[in-house]
Amino acid sequence: MAYKTYDNDNIFAKILRKEIPCDIIFENNHVIAFKDLHPKAPIHLLALPKGAYVDMSDFTNNASTEEIAALFRAVGELAKTYGINDSGYRIISNCGIDGGQEIPHLHIHILGGKQL
């Protein structure tokens, strides 16, 4: 089961509107990134598009080519910046209820810093 509509009151929407403070580690016209509050690895970052996309399906079906490229380029840049590009890292995007998605705004987890 997937989330059907975007919830403008989800925590990531509030962060994007600057209603909730956040220690931003990366930002450009299309993407924002910050450290996960409950890390599952020594390095656990979240990268999300600034657009209102529920999940990867919504994003790949409705985002512009520029937005899609910006998100994946940001993931690569963050891996380099945080020194996990050479040792390796995992990227995860949970989609829908069955996929373990807790917040209905597309976000990519970037995990590294140890063997996962």
N, C-alpha and C positions, 0 to 999 in steps of 0.2 A: 504494500500500500504506500502511496506517495502523498505528500502534502499537495492539495489541489490548488490552493491560492496562497499568495504572498501575504504574510502577516506583518503589517507596518509597525507593529509594536514589539517585534522580536528584538532580542538584545543587540544583535548586530546592526539592525536598522537604527536603534537608539545610539549606538557607538558612532555610526556613520553621520548621524545628525548632531553629534557632539553633545548629546543629552547625558551620556555616561562617559566619564573620563576613561582614557585608555592610553597606555604607553605605546605610541605608534613607532614601529621600527622600520617601516617602509611605506611610502605613499607616492602614487602618481595620479594621473587623471582618471584611471580606471580601477585601481587596486589599492587596498589598504592591508597592512599586515601588522600583527602584534604577537607577543608571546602568549601561549595558552596559560590560563590561570591554574589549570590542574594538569601539569605536564606528565606525560607517560614515557618520556625519554629525557636525557640531559638537555637536548635541544628539541623543543616542541613549539613550533610556530603555526600561526593561522594566517592564511592569505585568502582574502575574499574580494569579489568584485564590488564596486560601488553601486552597481545597478541592482534593482530589486528582482533577483532570480532565486527561485525556491531551491533548486537543486541542479545537478549537472545536466539532466535532460532539458529542463527549462532554459538553462544557459546555452547549451549547444544548439537548441532550436530557435532561440530568440535573440541572443546577443550578437553584436556586430563582430565581424572578423577582427577588428581592431581590439575590441574588449577581450575576445578569446585569446588572442596573441599576447596581450598585456598581462593577463593572469598567469599564463604559463611561463612567460619570460620573467615575471616577478618571482615565481617559484625557483627558477634557476638562479636568479640573482641572489635570492635569500640563501640558497644552499652555498653559494660561493662566499657570501659575506660572513656566514656563520661557520665556515671552515669544514663543511661536511660534504662538499662536492666530490672530493677525491676518495674519502673513506666510504661514502655511500649514505643513502638516506631513503626513507620511505615517504611516499605521498599517499594520502587517503582522503577520499571524499565520500562520506556516508550519504546514501540517497534513500529517502523515504523511511517509513516506520520500520519495515523489515530490514533495512540496511543500517539501522542504528542511528539515523539522523535525529538529533535532538532539537536543533534550531532550524526553522524553515528559511534559511538564507544560505545559498551555496557558499561553502568554505572548504578550503583544502588544508589538511593537517600536514605539516612537514616535520618529520621526526628523524633524529639522528643523534650522533655523539656516542653511540655504543652499538654493538651488534644487536639487531632487533630480531 
